[in-house]
């Protein structure tokens, strides 16, 4: 029988990931700051737990899917946290998109309690999470990765191992989100050029999605930008800006200039300033169109 897992964070991604684990036969103890978001999982058999610390069982496994570095640190570093309750033999799987420096700091703290920390950020939107079709990047201790493989297999279509440095998988995640953001900007600019010259952006996106750029980023986001479907958000624009900033911070700390990321930061900052923080991050395309005098 599959073991009982703790799960903290039931947002756009956390809830469907947790649902996939339930379908795979894992028992879940779940916590979310807004308790009402646990209702659907409780109806499927999850146990709702009143605090983040109490989701952990001694020597067990806890997964977190939280918005940013601060949110992960708040639940993991506080006194009497779930990390302390896990204790020797316990494993914390962090699915969140956070900085590599944060992961390394968390790993040092976990080691004091004999808990293994694994970075396991994921690629995929909520619909991929619901279908258990995420891509997972991992880094951390080999024995811990071996133990949690059934857990990560239950939510994904593939797992990529980036070694023992816990920050490595987070670097990969930031690289990936930087590439997606750059693609969003490029698609927005090309579609705006098309619109200004009488070409249907939907036709443009369809052609490129079937030919030169036949991949999920260009196919999915290209169509979304062409149709101007920016709500509801699959990935909030504010979180995209957070990851762009993390990529720039990581670049600065390792002497890697990232001029394109700097342009993206300014575009996403502009979009947040215009009140689009909670829209999908493809809504950055609106600012491109506005610059060209289009509505």
C-alpha positions in Angstrom: 0.0 0.0 0.0 1.3 3.5 -0.9 2.4 5.6 2.0 0.6 8.6 3.4 2.0 12.0 2.1 1.7 15.5 3.5 0.8 18.2 1.0 1.0 22.0 1.6 -0.3 24.5 -0.9 -3.5 23.9 -3.0 -3.4 26.7 -5.5 -3.8 26.4 -9.3 -1.0 23.8 -9.5 -1.1 22.2 -6.0 -4.7 21.1 -6.1 -4.5 19.1 -9.4 -1.1 17.6 -8.4 -2.6 16.5 -5.1 -5.6 15.0 -6.9 -3.3 13.0 -9.1 -1.6 11.6 -6.1 -4.9 10.5 -4.7 -5.8 8.8 -7.9 -2.5 7.0 -7.8 -3.5 5.5 -4.4 -1.5 7.7 -2.0 -3.3 8.8 1.2 -3.0 12.6 1.7 -2.9 14.9 4.6 -3.4 18.4 3.1 -3.1 21.9 4.3 -3.9 25.2 2.6 -3.9 28.7 4.1 -7.4 29.1 2.7 -9.0 26.0 4.1 -12.0 26.1 1.6 -9.6 25.1 -1.2 -9.2 21.7 0.5 -12.9 20.8 0.0 -12.6 19.1 -3.4 -9.7 16.9 -2.2 -11.4 16.1 1.1 -14.4 14.9 -0.9 -12.0 12.5 -2.8 -10.6 11.1 0.5 -7.8 13.5 1.6 -7.6 14.4 5.3 -7.7 18.2 5.9 -5.1 19.2 8.6 -5.4 22.4 10.6 -1.8 23.6 10.3 1.1 23.2 8.0 3.3 21.6 10.7 0.7 18.8 11.4 0.7 17.4 7.8 4.0 15.7 8.6 4.4 12.2 10.0 7.7 11.1 11.6 10.0 9.8 8.9 7.5 10.6 6.2 7.3 12.6 3.0 5.9 16.2 2.6 5.4 18.0 -0.7 5.1 21.8 -0.9 3.7 23.7 -3.9 3.9 27.4 -2.8 4.0 30.7 -4.7 7.5 31.9 -3.9 10.7 31.7 -1.8 9.2 33.5 1.2 6.1 31.2 1.3 8.3 28.1 1.4 10.6 29.6 4.1 7.7 30.6 6.2 6.4 27.0 6.5 9.8 25.3 6.6 12.0 27.5 8.7 9.7 28.5 11.5 9.9 26.9 15.0 8.0 23.7 15.4 7.6 23.4 11.6 6.7 20.3 9.6 10.4 19.8 9.1 10.9 19.2 12.8 8.0 16.8 12.9 9.4 14.9 9.9 12.7 14.3 11.7 15.2 11.5 10.9 14.3 9.7 7.7 11.9 12.4 6.5 11.9 14.0 3.1 10.6 17.4 1.9 9.9 17.6 -1.8 9.7 21.2 -2.9 7.8 21.5 -6.2 7.9 25.3 -6.1 9.7 27.7 -8.5 12.2 29.3 -6.1 15.8 30.5 -6.3 18.7 28.0 -6.0 20.1 29.9 -3.1 16.9 29.4 -1.2 17.0 25.7 -1.9 20.5 25.4 -0.6 19.6 27.4 2.5 16.6 25.1 3.1 18.7 22.0 2.7 21.2 23.2 5.4 18.3 23.8 7.8 16.7 20.4 7.0 20.0 18.6 7.6 20.0 19.9 11.2 16.8 17.8 11.7 18.1 14.9 9.7 15.5 15.6 7.0 16.4 15.3 3.3 15.4 18.2 1.1 14.7 17.6 -2.6 14.1 20.3 -5.2 11.6 19.1 -7.8 10.2 22.0 -9.7 7.8 21.2 -12.5 7.0 22.3 -16.0 3.4 22.3 -17.1 0.2 24.3 -16.7 -2.8 23.3 -14.5 -4.3 21.2 -17.2 -1.1 19.2 -17.4 -1.1 18.8 -13.6 -4.7 17.5 -13.7 -3.7 14.9 -16.3 -0.5 13.9 -14.4 1.5 15.0 -17.5 4.0 17.4 -15.8 7.8 17.3 -16.5 9.8 17.1 -13.2 13.4 18.3 -12.6 15.0 16.9 -9.5 18.2 17.6 -7.5 19.3 16.3 -4.1 20.5 13.1 -2.4 20.3 10.0 -4.6 18.7 7.8 -1.9 15.9 10.3 -1.3 15.2 10.6 -5.0 15.0 6.8 -5.3 12.4 6.7 -2.4 10.2 9.4 -3.9 10.3 8.2 -7.5 6.8 6.6 -7.2 5.5 9.9 -5.9 6.9 11.9 -8.8 6.0 9.3 -11.3 2.4 9.6 -10.3 2.3 13.3 -11.3 4.4 13.4 -14.4 5.3 12.1 -17.8 9.0 12.3 -17.2 11.6 13.0 -14.5 15.0 14.6 -15.2 17.8 14.2 -12.6 20.2 17.1 -12.3 22.5 15.7 -9.6 23.1 16.2 -5.9 23.3 20.0 -5.7 19.8 20.9 -4.5 19.9 24.2 -6.3 20.5 22.7 -9.7 16.9 21.8 -10.5 15.9 25.4 -9.5 18.4 26.8 -12.0 16.9 24.5 -14.7 13.4 25.8 -13.8 14.5 29.4 -14.0 16.2 28.7 -17.4 13.0 27.2 -18.7 10.7 30.0 -17.5 13.1 32.5 -19.0 12.9 30.8 -22.3 9.1 30.7 -22.2 8.9 34.4 -21.3 11.2 35.2 -24.2 9.0 33.2 -26.5 5.9 35.0 -25.2 7.6 38.4 -25.9 8.7 37.2 -29.4 5.3 35.9 -30.3 3.6 39.0 -29.0 5.9 41.2 -31.2 5.5 39.1 -34.3 1.7 38.9 -34.0 1.5 42.7 -33.4 3.6 43.2 -36.6 1.2 40.9 -38.4 -1.9 42.7 -37.1 -0.5 46.1 -38.1 0.0 44.9 -41.6 -3.4 43.2 -42.1 -2.4 39.6 -41.3 -4.6 37.5 -39.1 -2.5 36.6 -36.0 -4.5 33.4 -35.5 -3.5 32.2 -38.9 0.1 33.2 -38.2 0.1 31.3 -34.9 -1.5 28.3 -36.5 1.1 28.1 -39.3 4.1 28.6 -37.1 2.7 26.1 -34.5 2.6 23.5 -37.3 5.8 24.3 -39.0 8.9 26.2 -37.7 7.9 26.1 -34.0 5.9 22.9 -33.7 6.2 22.6 -29.9 3.8 23.1 -26.9 5.1 26.6 -26.0 4.5 28.1 -29.4 1.4 26.1 -30.1 -0.3 26.8 -26.8 0.8 30.3 -25.9 0.8 31.4 -29.6 -2.9 30.5 -29.9 -3.6 32.1 -26.5 -2.0 35.4 -27.5 -3.7 35.4 -30.9 -7.1 34.9 -29.3 -6.2 37.3 -26.4 -7.3 34.8 -23.8 -5.6 36.1 -20.7 -8.1 35.1 -18.0 -8.4 32.9 -16.0 -4.6 32.7 -15.4 -2.9 29.4 -15.8 0.3 31.1 -14.5 -0.1 34.6 -13.1 1.9 37.4 -14.6 3.2 38.4 -11.2 4.7 34.9 -10.7 6.3 35.2 -14.1 7.9 38.5 -13.0 9.1 36.8 -9.8 10.9 34.1 -11.9 12.4 36.6 -14.3 13.8 38.5 -11.3 15.1 35.2 -9.8 16.9 34.4 -13.1 18.5 37.9 -13.1 19.5 37.5 -9.5 21.1 34.1 -10.2 22.8 35.5 -13.2 24.2 38.4 -11.2 25.5 36.0 -8.5 27.3 33.9 -11.1 28.5 36.7 -13.4 26.2 35.9 -16.2 24.8 39.0 -18.1 21.2 38.4 -19.3 20.2 41.4 -21.4 17.1 39.7 -22.8 15.9 38.9 -19.3 16.4 42.6 -18.4 14.0 43.5 -21.3 11.5 40.9 -20.1 11.7 42.2 -16.5 10.8 45.7 -17.7 7.9 44.4 -19.9 6.5 42.3 -17.0 7.0 45.1 -14.5 5.1 47.5 -16.9 2.3 44.9 -17.1 2.0 44.6 -13.3 2.0 48.4 -13.0 -1.0 48.4 -15.4 -3.0 46.2 -13.1 -2.4 42.8 -14.9 -0.6 41.0 -12.1 -3.3 38.4 -11.7 -3.8 37.8 -15.4 -2.0 35.0 -17.3 1.6 35.9 -18.0 0.8 36.0 -21.7 -1.0 39.3 -20.9 2.4 40.9 -21.3 1.4 40.8 -25.0 -1.1 43.6 -24.3 1.7 46.0 -23.6 3.3 45.1 -26.9 0.1 45.9 -28.8 -0.3 49.1 -26.9 3.2 50.2 -27.8 2.1 49.7 -31.4 -1.0 51.8 -31.0 -3.4 48.8 -31.0 -6.2 48.1 -28.5 
